Amino acid sequence: MRFIKILLALILILSPSLTWISITNSSCINRFIEKDLVYILPYEICRDYWYKTYGDRIYYYVYENLSDDQNYINRDFNYISSFYDKIIVVIPADDTLQFLLNLKIIDSLAGRNNLKVIYAIFPKEKYGREDTYLDNNSEMHGLVLQNLEFLNNLSNTSKIAVWYGWSYRCNPKDIVDFYYSLPSEIREKYAIWLDEEYTTRLTKLYEEGLPKDTLVITEAYSRNLIDEISDRYVNQLLITGYEDATSIDDWRTHIEELLSICKTNRVGIWIYYDKNDGSGENYTAYINNRLTGFCKNLQKGFSYAAWWNDTLLQNTSDDSLENLRNTGTEWVSLIPTWYQDTVHSTDIRMDENRTPSDESIIHVIEKIHDLGMHVMLKPHVDPSNDEWRGFIEFNSEDEWHIWFNSYKNFISHYLKIANEYNVEQFCIGCELVKTTNRREWYDIIKMVRENFSGNITYAADWSNYMNIPFWDKLDFIGIDGYFQLTNKTEPSLEELLKGWSKWKRDIEKLYNTTGKPIIFTEIGYRSIDGCNIDPWNWQRRGRVDLQEQRDCYQAVFETFWREEWFNGIYWWMWYPDSTVGGAMDTSYTPYGKPAERILKDYYSNFSINIVKPRIGYLYLFGEEMAAIPSKTIIIGSITVEVEISKEVDKIEFYIDDELKYIDEQEPYQWMWNENIIGTHELKVIAYDSMGDNSEDKQSLWIINL
């Protein structure tokens, strides 16, 4: 009987009708919908002087002229806006002209960097105790009202919080009565800030009549207190921090531990933790002179393109985008291409056949947004004769002028779509190597800035990213990172990591020079032998090499993912056809290949992977027999085994969406032993304590009689 089964398996292995393996992953996105940073004053001039001179650093906003330091503040805000959603600016209550002018400067700089501001007023010292502002006839009361009205009228004010905590006179009724004494337009932006002790003392704000949509900001710095109070209020933002970190990883580890038990989905992180001992604050979010990247909005991206007018309107494209979302991808670089005849032609135009129609581009933007992902619109221009766009160049000024006018029209076309359909990011050009020293780029950047409110970048070829003169005008440095890593067709992971070392030093040097975060606007590897040697070569020939592609993905993530100056990756390439990929495919996509597992490990909050059965192997009564050039084949029963990237509560095992088994203890596995034959889908879903989940599934052929 076993001989018959083995013979049947061999026949199936050789059959050309076998379908490819299908692997997808689903995981929840980051549960913190708002990630804010508490900001006291510019990092570069933050020193003990302020505490010793004024008693508290917040008086920097009263006694200094911010126009002298606005370059420092703007640099901070620009960097912070890449990582955090809002900035919380801590200020005193004051009424001097310089103070009010300084607040206008803060508002202007926030707007320039697309930041909204939560102001936190610490009302102390100007007219006595801070709690006197609750007394209607006190000078402090009038001062706080004046500040609330002034801040409410600034363009970029999100909320205005008043802090309670220096003394213990305040009670819930006083706080709620003060809320109702405010004009209605101020009440809409008013928030209550409770320090750590007040958070535990004031428990009856709702009983006294506080509307439940009022933002309550609570401080907590210990696991026990965060667990106790982080879901006390309906609309709550938790402020926390860690004071004695010795490294970025140390800081991040402690913060992640604290926030792992946080029950609200809004969080603010202190840059500084005030020890209040006269010696200033210990760095928390700043480690080794760099702002840490916890909660930074890493762009977990993929490139998505089509070269026919209606491809993106097809159901196969919609299905492919759903598969892409299930990898943990959060950003899609959407690429429409226009053409010019040769590298010396001056007319850029839409090709009625090869250029995706506007209808299809709009459809994909809406589909991406429906799936909860973001869009970077990245228009390309290519010569029709297959020359590389990097060689576009002209001999006369007249030709340059005509070409750039044509390019402006091309970019303007997609700017209109970007604005109308809420595209989040725009790439102004890609690999136009011979053009980048032209002054016309500054006009293009100005045009884009005037017509688009999101972040903008340029995708520089890996050969000339160090020579772009206009990086300072953009929000990110974009690099198409097709760097040669070794000259070997079968390099080890260690050799690939070593191959990145020189390039990484150069890239970090560029960041240090410009202060601009780095993203890979493109990077990718085919699943082919030697893909690390010339990653740009889409015509390379060779045997399928899934391991080299996987190792190249791993090397990129290990080299860059945790660097504070690195802001994201757009892998090349996810195709609008869900049948492209799998164990025999040599294209750039990781779909259905081991590289997809690496992608999910880094793009998802956590991941689960089926490790037995493996992709593309023959199993005989539970034993792995050999790699095969087809989908997984199982003869007899098998113990399904999984690996996970973090602790979980349980794992569910499914066959064709029918729940078969739940395992709540390690090692997580299930004996699959039922009478069955044919192609089936094996799926596993892991659930953690926060309710997040991740899944992996595999299409395979099995016979067990």
C-alpha positions as CSV (number, residue, x, y, z in Angstrom):
1,M,0.0,0.0,0.0
2,R,2.8,2.4,0.9
3,F,4.5,1.7,-2.5
4,I,1.3,2.6,-4.3
5,K,1.1,5.9,-2.4
6,I,4.7,6.7,-3.2
7,L,4.2,5.9,-6.9
8,L,1.1,8.1,-6.9
9,A,3.1,10.9,-5.3
10,L,5.8,10.7,-8.0
11,I,3.2,10.9,-10.7
12,L,1.7,14.0,-9.0
13,I,5.2,15.6,-8.7
14,L,5.7,15.3,-12.5
15,S,2.2,16.5,-13.4
16,P,2.2,19.9,-15.1
17,S,-1.3,20.7,-13.7
18,L,-0.1,21.3,-10.1
19,T,-1.0,24.7,-8.8
20,W,1.6,27.0,-7.1
21,I,1.9,27.5,-3.4
22,S,-0.1,30.3,-1.9
23,I,1.2,32.0,1.2
24,T,-0.3,35.0,2.8
25,N,-0.2,36.7,6.2
26,S,-2.6,38.9,8.1
27,S,-1.8,40.9,11.1
28,C,-3.2,43.9,12.9
29,I,-1.6,47.3,12.3
30,N,0.0,49.2,15.1
31,R,-2.7,49.8,17.7
32,F,-1.6,53.3,18.7
33,I,-3.7,55.5,16.5
34,E,-2.0,58.6,17.9
35,K,1.7,58.8,18.8
36,D,2.8,62.1,20.2
37,L,6.1,63.5,21.5
38,V,6.3,65.8,24.6
39,Y,8.6,68.7,23.7
40,I,10.2,71.2,26.1
41,L,12.7,73.2,24.1
42,P,15.2,72.8,21.2
43,Y,17.5,69.8,21.9
44,E,20.6,71.5,20.6
45,I,20.4,74.3,23.2
46,C,18.7,72.3,26.0
47,R,21.1,72.5,28.9
48,D,21.3,73.0,32.7
49,Y,21.5,76.7,32.2
50,W,17.7,76.9,31.7
51,Y,16.9,75.2,35.0
52,K,19.4,77.1,37.0
53,T,18.5,80.5,35.6
54,Y,14.7,80.3,35.4
55,G,13.8,77.5,37.9
56,D,12.2,75.5,35.1
57,R,13.0,75.0,31.4
58,I,9.6,75.9,30.3
59,Y,10.4,79.6,31.0
60,Y,12.6,79.5,27.9
61,Y,9.4,80.4,26.1
62,V,9.0,83.5,28.2
63,Y,12.4,85.0,28.4
64,E,14.1,84.1,25.1
65,N,13.4,85.2,21.6
66,L,12.6,82.1,19.6
67,S,13.3,83.7,16.3
68,D,17.0,83.4,17.3
69,D,16.6,79.6,17.7
70,Q,13.9,78.8,15.1
71,N,16.4,76.9,12.9
72,Y,17.0,74.5,15.8
73,I,13.3,74.1,16.5
74,N,12.5,73.6,12.8
75,R,15.1,70.9,12.6
76,D,13.5,69.2,15.6
77,F,10.0,69.5,14.2
78,N,11.0,68.3,10.8
79,Y,12.6,65.2,12.3
80,I,9.8,64.6,14.8
81,S,7.1,64.9,12.1
82,S,8.6,61.8,10.4
83,F,8.0,59.7,13.5
84,Y,5.1,61.1,15.5
85,D,1.6,62.4,14.8
86,K,1.5,65.4,17.1
87,I,3.8,67.4,19.3
88,I,3.0,68.3,22.9
89,V,4.6,71.6,23.8
90,V,4.9,72.3,27.5
91,I,4.6,76.0,28.4
92,P,3.9,78.2,31.5
93,A,1.1,80.6,31.9
94,D,2.3,84.1,30.9
95,D,1.2,87.3,29.2
96,T,4.4,89.0,28.1
97,L,4.6,90.1,24.5
98,Q,7.7,88.0,23.9
99,F,5.9,84.9,25.2
100,L,3.0,85.4,22.8
101,L,5.3,86.1,19.8
102,N,7.1,82.9,20.7
103,L,3.9,80.9,20.6
104,K,3.2,82.3,17.1
105,I,6.6,81.1,16.0
106,I,5.9,77.6,17.4
107,D,2.6,77.6,15.5
108,S,4.2,78.7,12.3
109,L,7.0,76.0,12.5
110,A,4.5,73.3,13.3
111,G,2.4,74.2,10.3
112,R,5.5,74.2,8.1
113,N,6.2,70.6,9.2
114,N,2.6,69.4,9.0
115,L,2.4,69.0,12.8
116,K,-0.5,69.7,15.0
117,V,0.2,70.9,18.5
118,I,-1.2,70.0,21.9
119,Y,-0.2,72.8,24.3
120,A,0.2,71.8,28.0
121,I,-0.1,74.9,30.3
122,F,1.7,74.5,33.6
123,P,0.2,77.4,35.5
124,K,2.7,78.2,38.2
125,E,4.7,81.0,39.8
126,K,3.5,84.0,37.8
127,Y,0.8,84.8,40.3
128,G,1.2,82.3,43.1
129,R,0.0,78.7,43.3
130,E,-1.2,77.0,40.1
131,D,-4.5,76.0,41.6
132,T,-5.6,79.6,42.0
133,Y,-6.6,79.7,38.4
134,L,-9.8,77.9,39.4
135,D,-10.8,80.9,41.5
136,N,-12.9,83.2,39.3
137,N,-11.5,86.4,40.7
138,S,-7.8,85.5,40.8
139,E,-5.1,87.0,38.5
140,M,-4.0,83.5,37.6
141,H,-7.6,82.6,36.5
142,G,-7.6,85.6,34.1
143,L,-4.2,84.8,32.8
144,V,-5.1,81.1,32.0
145,L,-8.2,82.2,30.2
146,Q,-6.2,84.7,28.2
147,N,-3.7,82.0,27.2
148,L,-6.5,79.6,26.3
149,E,-8.2,82.1,24.1
150,F,-4.8,83.0,22.4
151,L,-3.9,79.4,21.7
152,N,-7.3,78.5,20.5
153,N,-6.9,81.1,17.7
154,L,-3.6,79.7,16.4
155,S,-3.9,77.8,13.2
156,N,-2.3,74.5,14.2
157,T,-3.6,74.0,17.8
158,S,-5.1,70.6,18.3
159,K,-5.8,70.7,22.1
160,I,-5.0,72.9,25.0
161,A,-4.4,71.0,28.3
162,V,-4.1,72.6,31.8
163,W,-1.9,70.7,34.2
164,Y,-3.0,69.6,37.7
165,G,-0.5,68.3,40.1
166,W,1.7,70.6,42.2
167,S,-0.7,70.9,45.1
168,Y,-3.7,68.9,46.2
169,R,-6.4,71.6,46.6
170,C,-8.0,70.7,43.2
171,N,-10.9,68.3,43.3
172,P,-13.1,66.8,40.6
173,K,-15.9,69.4,41.1
174,D,-13.5,72.4,40.8
175,I,-12.0,71.0,37.6
176,V,-15.4,70.3,36.0
177,D,-16.8,73.6,37.1
178,F,-13.9,75.3,35.4
179,Y,-14.5,73.4,32.2
180,Y,-18.1,74.6,32.1
181,S,-17.0,78.2,32.7
182,L,-15.1,78.2,29.4
183,P,-16.6,79.6,26.2
184,S,-17.9,76.8,24.0
185,E,-15.3,77.3,21.3
186,I,-12.5,76.8,23.9
187,R,-14.2,73.8,25.5
188,E,-13.9,72.0,22.2
189,K,-10.1,72.1,22.4
190,Y,-9.7,72.0,26.2
191,A,-8.0,68.9,27.8
192,I,-7.2,68.0,31.4
193,W,-3.7,66.9,32.3
194,L,-3.3,64.9,35.5
195,D,0.1,64.2,36.9
196,E,0.9,60.7,38.2
197,E,-0.5,61.3,41.7
198,Y,-3.5,63.2,40.6
199,T,-4.3,60.4,38.2
200,T,-4.8,58.0,41.1
201,R,-6.6,60.6,43.3
202,L,-9.1,62.1,40.9
203,T,-11.5,59.3,40.1
204,K,-14.9,61.0,39.8
205,L,-14.6,63.5,37.0
206,Y,-17.5,61.9,35.1
207,E,-19.7,61.7,38.2
208,E,-19.2,65.5,38.4
209,G,-20.5,65.9,34.9
210,L,-17.4,66.0,32.7
211,P,-18.4,65.1,29.1
212,K,-16.9,61.8,28.1
213,D,-15.4,63.1,24.9
214,T,-13.2,65.5,26.8
215,L,-9.5,64.5,26.4
216,V,-7.9,63.5,29.7
217,I,-4.1,63.2,29.6
218,T,-2.7,61.0,32.3
219,E,0.9,60.5,33.4
220,A,2.1,57.0,34.5
221,Y,5.6,55.6,34.6
222,S,5.3,52.2,36.1
223,R,3.8,49.0,34.8
224,N,1.3,48.7,37.7
225,L,0.0,52.2,37.3
226,I,-0.3,52.0,33.6
227,D,-2.2,48.8,34.0
228,E,-4.5,50.4,36.6
229,I,-5.3,53.7,35.0
230,S,-4.7,53.5,31.2
231,D,-8.4,52.8,30.5
232,R,-9.9,55.0,33.2
233,Y,-11.3,57.6,30.8
234,V,-13.2,57.3,27.6
235,N,-11.0,59.7,25.7
236,Q,-7.5,59.2,27.2
237,L,-3.9,59.9,26.2
238,L,-1.2,58.2,28.3
239,I,2.0,60.1,28.9
240,T,5.0,58.0,29.9
241,G,8.8,57.8,29.6
242,Y,11.9,56.1,30.8
243,E,14.7,58.0,32.4
244,D,17.9,56.0,32.7
245,A,18.4,54.4,29.3
246,T,22.0,53.6,28.3
247,S,21.3,53.0,24.6
248,I,18.6,53.3,22.1
249,D,17.8,49.6,22.3
250,D,17.7,49.8,26.1
251,W,15.3,52.8,26.0
252,R,13.1,51.1,23.3
253,T,12.9,47.9,25.2
254,H,11.7,49.6,28.4
255,I,9.2,51.8,26.6
256,E,7.8,48.8,24.6
257,E,7.5,46.9,27.8
258,L,5.5,49.7,29.4
259,L,3.3,50.2,26.4
260,S,2.6,46.5,26.0
261,I,0.1,46.8,28.8
262,C,-1.3,50.2,27.9
263,K,-5.0,49.9,27.3
264,T,-5.6,53.2,25.5
265,N,-4.5,53.5,21.9
266,R,-3.2,57.1,22.3
267,V,0.2,57.7,23.8
268,G,2.7,60.5,24.3
269,I,6.4,60.0,25.0
270,W,8.6,62.4,27.1
271,I,11.8,63.6,25.4
272,Y,13.0,64.4,28.9
273,Y,12.1,63.1,32.4
274,D,12.4,65.9,34.9
275,K,14.2,64.7,38.0
276,N,13.5,68.1,39.7
277,D,16.8,68.1,41.5
278,G,18.4,71.1,39.9
279,S,20.7,69.1,37.7
280,G,18.4,69.1,34.7
281,E,16.7,66.1,33.1
282,N,18.1,62.8,32.0
283,Y,17.7,62.0,28.3
284,T,15.0,59.6,27.5
285,A,13.9,59.8,23.9
286,Y,17.2,61.4,23.1
287,I,20.0,58.8,23.3
288,N,23.5,59.5,22.0
289,N,22.4,62.8,20.6
290,R,19.7,61.3,18.4
291,L,16.0,61.2,18.7
292,T,14.9,57.6,19.2
293,G,12.7,55.9,16.7
294,F,10.1,54.2,18.9
295,C,6.7,54.8,17.4
296,K,8.2,56.4,14.4
297,N,6.1,55.9,11.3
298,L,8.3,53.6,9.4
299,Q,7.1,53.3,5.9
300,K,6.6,49.6,5.4
301,G,6.2,49.9,1.7
302,F,6.0,48.1,-1.7
303,S,6.2,49.2,-5.3
304,Y,3.1,48.5,-7.4
305,A,3.0,49.2,-11.1
306,A,1.3,48.1,-14.4
307,W,2.3,48.6,-18.0
308,W,-1.1,48.3,-19.6
309,N,-3.9,50.8,-19.5
310,D,-6.6,48.7,-17.8
311,T,-4.5,46.2,-15.7
312,L,-5.2,48.0,-12.5
313,L,-9.0,47.8,-13.0
314,Q,-9.0,44.0,-13.0
315,N,-10.2,41.8,-10.1
316,T,-6.8,40.2,-10.1
317,S,-5.2,43.5,-9.2
318,D,-7.7,44.0,-6.3
319,D,-6.9,40.4,-5.1
320,S,-3.2,41.1,-5.3
321,L,-3.5,44.3,-3.2
322,E,-5.3,42.3,-0.5
323,N,-2.5,39.8,-0.5
324,L,0.0,42.7,-0.2
325,R,-1.9,44.1,2.8
326,N,-1.7,40.7,4.5
327,T,2.1,40.9,4.5
328,G,1.9,43.9,6.9
329,T,2.6,46.4,4.2
330,E,1.3,49.8,5.1
331,W,2.5,52.0,2.2
332,V,2.1,51.4,-1.6
333,S,4.3,53.2,-4.1
334,L,1.9,53.5,-7.0
335,I,3.8,54.0,-10.3
336,P,2.2,55.2,-13.6
337,T,4.6,55.6,-16.5
338,W,4.7,58.2,-19.4
339,Y,7.1,57.9,-22.3
340,Q,9.4,59.8,-24.6
341,D,10.8,58.4,-27.8
342,T,14.5,58.4,-26.9
343,V,16.7,59.8,-24.2
344,H,17.1,62.9,-26.3
345,S,13.4,63.5,-27.0
346,T,11.8,66.5,-25.4
347,D,8.1,65.5,-25.5
348,I,6.8,63.4,-22.6
349,R,3.4,61.9,-23.2
350,M,0.9,59.3,-22.0
351,D,0.9,56.1,-24.1
352,E,-2.7,55.1,-24.7
353,N,-1.9,51.4,-24.4
354,R,1.0,51.1,-21.9
355,T,0.2,54.0,-19.5
356,P,-2.3,53.0,-16.8
357,S,-5.5,55.0,-17.4
358,D,-6.4,57.7,-14.9
359,E,-9.5,55.7,-14.1
360,S,-7.3,52.8,-13.1
361,I,-5.0,54.9,-11.0
362,I,-7.9,56.4,-9.1
363,H,-9.4,53.0,-8.6
364,V,-6.2,51.6,-7.1
365,I,-5.7,54.6,-4.8
366,E,-9.2,54.1,-3.5
367,K,-8.7,50.4,-3.1
368,I,-5.4,50.9,-1.2
369,H,-7.1,53.3,1.1
370,D,-10.1,51.0,1.6
371,L,-7.5,48.3,2.7
372,G,-6.1,50.7,5.3
373,M,-2.8,51.4,3.5
374,H,-1.3,54.7,2.4
375,V,-0.2,55.9,-1.1
376,M,3.0,57.4,-2.4
377,L,2.4,58.4,-6.0
378,K,5.6,58.0,-7.9
379,P,5.3,58.9,-11.6
380,H,8.0,57.5,-13.9
381,V,9.2,58.6,-17.3
382,D,10.8,56.1,-19.7
383,P,12.2,56.2,-23.2
384,S,10.0,54.0,-25.5
385,N,13.1,52.3,-27.0
386,D,14.0,50.7,-23.6
387,E,17.0,53.0,-22.9
388,W,17.5,53.8,-19.3
389,R,15.8,57.0,-18.0
390,G,19.1,57.9,-16.3
391,F,20.6,58.8,-19.6
392,I,18.0,61.5,-20.5
393,E,20.1,64.5,-21.4
394,F,20.2,67.4,-23.9
395,N,22.8,69.4,-25.7
396,S,21.1,72.8,-25.8
397,E,19.4,75.1,-23.3
398,D,16.4,75.2,-25.5
399,E,16.0,71.5,-25.4
400,W,16.4,71.4,-21.6
401,H,13.7,74.1,-21.3
402,I,11.2,72.3,-23.5
403,W,11.8,69.0,-21.7
404,F,11.4,70.4,-18.2
405,N,8.1,72.2,-19.3
406,S,6.9,68.8,-20.6
407,Y,8.0,67.2,-17.3
408,K,6.1,69.9,-15.3
409,N,2.9,69.1,-17.2
410,F,3.5,65.4,-16.5
411,I,3.9,65.9,-12.8
412,S,1.1,68.4,-12.6
413,H,-1.3,65.8,-14.1
414,Y,-0.6,63.4,-11.2
415,L,-0.6,66.2,-8.5
416,K,-4.2,66.9,-9.4
417,I,-5.1,63.2,-8.8
418,A,-3.0,63.2,-5.6
419,N,-4.9,66.1,-4.2
420,E,-8.3,65.0,-5.2
421,Y,-7.9,61.5,-3.8
422,N,-6.0,62.2,-0.6
423,V,-2.6,60.7,-1.6
424,E,-0.3,61.0,1.4
425,Q,3.1,61.3,-0.2
426,F,4.5,62.3,-3.6
427,C,7.8,61.4,-5.4
428,I,8.8,64.1,-7.8
429,G,11.1,62.0,-10.0
430,C,13.0,58.7,-10.3
431,E,16.6,58.0,-11.4
432,L,16.9,61.0,-13.8
433,V,20.6,61.0,-13.2
434,K,21.7,63.4,-16.0
435,T,19.1,66.0,-15.0
436,T,19.6,66.5,-11.3
437,N,22.1,69.4,-11.5
438,R,19.6,71.5,-13.4
439,R,18.1,74.5,-11.5
440,E,14.7,73.6,-13.0
441,W,14.3,71.1,-10.2
442,Y,13.8,73.9,-7.7
443,D,10.9,75.2,-9.7
444,I,9.4,71.8,-9.8
445,I,9.8,71.4,-6.0
446,K,8.2,74.8,-5.5
447,M,5.3,73.9,-7.7
448,V,4.7,70.6,-5.9
449,R,4.9,72.3,-2.5
450,E,2.4,74.9,-3.5
451,N,-0.1,72.3,-4.7
452,F,0.5,69.3,-2.4
453,S,0.4,69.3,1.4
454,G,1.9,65.9,2.0
455,N,5.6,64.8,2.2
456,I,7.6,64.8,-0.9
457,T,10.8,63.0,-2.0
458,Y,12.9,62.2,-5.0
459,A,14.1,58.6,-5.9
460,A,17.8,58.9,-6.6
461,D,19.7,56.1,-8.4
462,W,22.1,54.3,-6.1
463,S,25.0,55.6,-8.3
464,N,24.4,59.3,-7.7
465,Y,22.4,59.8,-4.5
466,M,25.3,61.6,-2.9
467,N,25.2,64.3,-5.7
468,I,21.6,65.6,-5.4
469,P,21.8,69.3,-4.7
470,F,18.2,69.8,-3.6
471,W,17.9,67.2,-0.8
472,D,17.4,70.1,1.7
473,K,14.1,71.1,-0.1
474,L,12.6,67.6,0.4
475,D,11.2,65.7,3.4
476,F,13.1,62.5,2.9
477,I,16.1,61.3,1.0
478,G,14.9,58.7,-1.4
479,I,17.4,56.1,-2.7
480,D,16.8,53.3,-5.3
481,G,19.1,50.9,-3.5
482,Y,20.3,48.4,-6.1
483,F,23.8,48.2,-4.6
484,Q,26.1,45.4,-5.5
485,L,26.8,43.4,-2.3
486,T,29.2,40.7,-3.4
487,N,30.6,39.1,-6.5
488,K,29.4,35.6,-5.5
489,T,26.4,33.7,-6.8
490,E,25.9,31.9,-3.5
491,P,26.9,34.3,-0.7
492,S,26.3,33.6,2.9
493,L,24.1,36.0,5.0
494,E,27.3,37.1,6.8
495,E,28.9,38.0,3.4
496,L,25.8,40.0,2.4
497,L,25.9,41.9,5.7
498,K,29.5,42.7,5.2
499,G,28.8,43.9,1.6
500,W,26.4,46.4,3.1
501,S,28.9,48.0,5.5
502,K,30.5,50.4,3.1
503,W,27.2,51.5,1.5
504,K,25.7,52.0,5.0
505,R,28.5,54.3,6.1
506,D,28.0,56.5,3.0
507,I,24.3,56.6,3.5
508,E,24.6,57.6,7.1
509,K,27.1,60.2,6.2
510,L,24.6,61.8,3.9
511,Y,22.0,61.8,6.7
512,N,24.5,63.5,9.0
513,T,25.2,66.1,6.4
514,T,21.5,66.9,5.5
515,G,19.6,65.9,8.6
516,K,17.0,64.3,6.4
517,P,15.7,60.7,7.1
518,I,16.5,58.1,4.5
519,I,14.0,55.8,2.7
520,F,14.7,53.2,0.0
521,T,12.2,54.4,-2.6
522,E,13.1,51.1,-4.4
523,I,15.1,48.1,-3.5
524,G,14.6,44.5,-4.6
525,Y,16.1,41.2,-5.5
526,R,15.0,38.5,-8.0
527,S,14.8,34.9,-6.8
528,I,17.6,34.0,-9.1
529,D,21.2,32.8,-8.6
530,G,23.5,35.9,-8.2
531,C,20.7,38.4,-7.6
532,N,22.9,40.3,-5.1
533,I,25.6,41.0,-7.7
534,D,23.5,43.2,-10.0
535,P,20.1,43.7,-8.3
536,W,18.9,46.1,-11.0
537,N,19.3,43.5,-13.8
538,W,15.8,42.4,-14.6
539,Q,17.2,40.4,-17.6
540,R,19.7,38.3,-15.6
541,R,19.6,34.5,-16.4
542,G,20.1,31.7,-14.0
543,R,18.5,29.1,-11.9
544,V,15.9,29.8,-9.3
545,D,17.5,30.7,-5.9
546,L,14.9,31.3,-3.2
547,Q,17.5,31.3,-0.5
548,E,19.6,34.1,-1.9
549,Q,16.5,36.3,-2.3
550,R,15.5,35.5,1.3
551,D,19.0,36.3,2.6
552,C,19.1,39.6,0.7
553,Y,15.9,40.6,2.3
554,Q,17.2,39.6,5.7
555,A,20.5,41.5,5.2
556,V,18.6,44.8,4.3
557,F,16.4,44.6,7.3
558,E,19.3,43.7,9.7
559,T,21.4,46.5,8.3
560,F,18.9,49.4,8.3
561,W,15.6,48.7,10.0
562,R,16.5,49.9,13.5
563,E,18.7,52.8,12.5
564,E,17.2,56.1,13.8
565,W,17.9,57.9,10.6
566,F,16.2,55.2,8.4
567,N,12.6,55.7,7.7
568,G,11.3,53.0,5.5
569,I,11.5,50.7,2.5
570,Y,9.6,50.3,-0.8
571,W,10.4,46.9,-2.1
572,W,10.4,46.2,-5.8
573,M,8.1,44.7,-6.8
574,W,4.5,43.5,-6.1
575,Y,2.7,42.6,-9.3
576,P,-1.1,43.3,-10.0
577,D,-1.5,39.6,-10.7
578,S,-1.9,37.2,-7.7
579,T,-0.6,34.3,-9.8
580,V,2.9,35.7,-10.1
581,G,5.2,34.2,-7.5
582,G,5.8,30.9,-6.0
583,A,8.6,28.4,-5.8
584,M,9.6,28.3,-9.5
585,D,9.3,32.1,-10.2
586,T,12.5,34.1,-10.7
587,S,10.9,37.6,-10.7
588,Y,11.3,40.3,-8.0
589,T,8.2,39.5,-6.1
590,P,8.6,37.6,-2.7
591,Y,5.0,36.3,-2.9
592,G,4.9,32.6,-2.1
593,K,8.6,32.5,-1.4
594,P,10.8,32.3,1.7
595,A,11.5,36.0,1.4
596,E,7.9,36.7,2.2
597,R,8.4,35.2,5.6
598,I,11.2,37.6,6.3
599,L,9.0,40.5,5.1
600,K,6.2,39.5,7.4
601,D,8.6,39.2,10.4
602,Y,9.6,42.9,10.0
603,Y,6.4,44.4,8.7
604,S,4.0,42.8,11.1
605,N,3.5,43.5,14.8
606,F,4.2,39.8,15.1
607,S,4.2,36.8,12.8
608,I,3.5,33.1,12.7
609,N,5.0,30.8,10.2
610,I,4.3,27.2,9.2
611,V,7.7,25.5,9.5
612,K,6.4,22.0,8.9
613,P,5.4,21.2,6.2
614,R,7.9,23.4,4.3
615,I,7.2,25.0,1.0
616,G,8.0,22.8,-2.0
617,Y,8.9,19.6,-0.1
618,L,7.6,16.0,-0.2
619,Y,6.6,14.4,3.1
620,L,6.1,10.7,3.6
621,F,4.3,9.7,6.8
622,G,5.6,12.9,8.5
623,E,9.2,12.6,7.4
624,E,10.7,15.2,5.0
625,M,11.9,13.3,2.0
626,A,13.1,15.8,-0.6
627,A,12.7,19.3,-2.2
628,I,10.4,19.1,-5.2
629,P,9.8,21.6,-8.1
630,S,6.1,22.0,-7.2
631,K,3.8,22.7,-4.4
632,T,4.1,20.8,-1.1
633,I,3.0,17.2,-1.2
634,I,2.1,15.1,1.9
635,I,1.6,11.4,1.9
636,G,0.1,10.1,5.1
637,S,-0.4,11.9,8.4
638,I,1.9,14.8,9.5
639,T,2.5,16.9,12.6
640,V,2.0,20.6,11.6
641,E,4.5,22.8,13.4
642,V,4.7,26.6,13.6
643,E,7.0,29.2,14.9
644,I,6.0,32.6,16.3
645,S,7.9,35.8,16.9
646,K,6.4,36.6,20.4
647,E,4.4,35.1,23.2
648,V,0.8,34.3,22.2
649,D,-2.4,33.1,24.0
650,K,-3.4,30.5,21.5
651,I,-3.0,29.2,18.0
652,E,-5.8,27.9,15.8
653,F,-5.3,25.3,13.1
654,Y,-7.7,25.3,10.1
655,I,-8.2,23.1,7.0
656,D,-10.2,24.9,4.2
657,D,-11.4,27.4,6.8
658,E,-12.7,24.7,9.1
659,L,-11.3,24.9,12.6
660,K,-9.6,21.7,13.5
661,Y,-7.6,22.3,16.7
662,I,-6.7,25.0,19.2
663,D,-3.3,24.8,21.0
664,E,-2.6,27.0,24.0
665,Q,0.7,25.7,25.1
666,E,4.2,25.4,23.5
667,P,5.3,23.7,21.4
668,Y,2.5,24.8,19.1
669,Q,1.7,21.8,16.8
670,W,-1.2,19.6,15.6
671,M,-1.3,16.1,14.3
672,W,-3.1,16.2,11.0
673,N,-4.5,12.7,10.6
674,E,-7.7,12.3,8.7
675,N,-8.9,10.6,5.6
676,I,-8.3,13.2,2.9
677,I,-7.1,13.5,-0.7
678,G,-6.5,16.4,-3.0
679,T,-5.5,20.1,-2.9
680,H,-6.4,21.8,0.4
681,E,-5.5,25.0,2.3
682,L,-3.7,24.7,5.7
683,K,-4.1,27.9,7.8
684,V,-2.9,28.8,11.3
685,I,-3.9,31.9,13.3
686,A,-2.1,33.2,16.4
687,Y,-3.7,35.5,18.9
688,D,-1.8,37.6,21.5
689,S,-3.0,39.1,24.8
690,M,-3.9,42.4,23.2
691,G,-6.3,40.8,20.7
692,D,-3.9,41.3,17.8
693,N,-3.6,38.3,15.4
694,S,-1.4,37.0,12.7
695,E,-1.9,34.2,10.2
696,D,0.0,32.0,7.7
697,K,-1.5,29.7,5.2
698,Q,-0.3,27.3,2.6
699,S,-1.9,25.5,-0.3
700,L,-0.7,21.9,-0.6
701,W,-1.6,18.5,-2.0
702,I,-2.2,15.6,0.5
703,I,-3.3,12.0,0.4
704,N,-4.0,10.1,3.7
705,L,-6.3,7.1,3.4
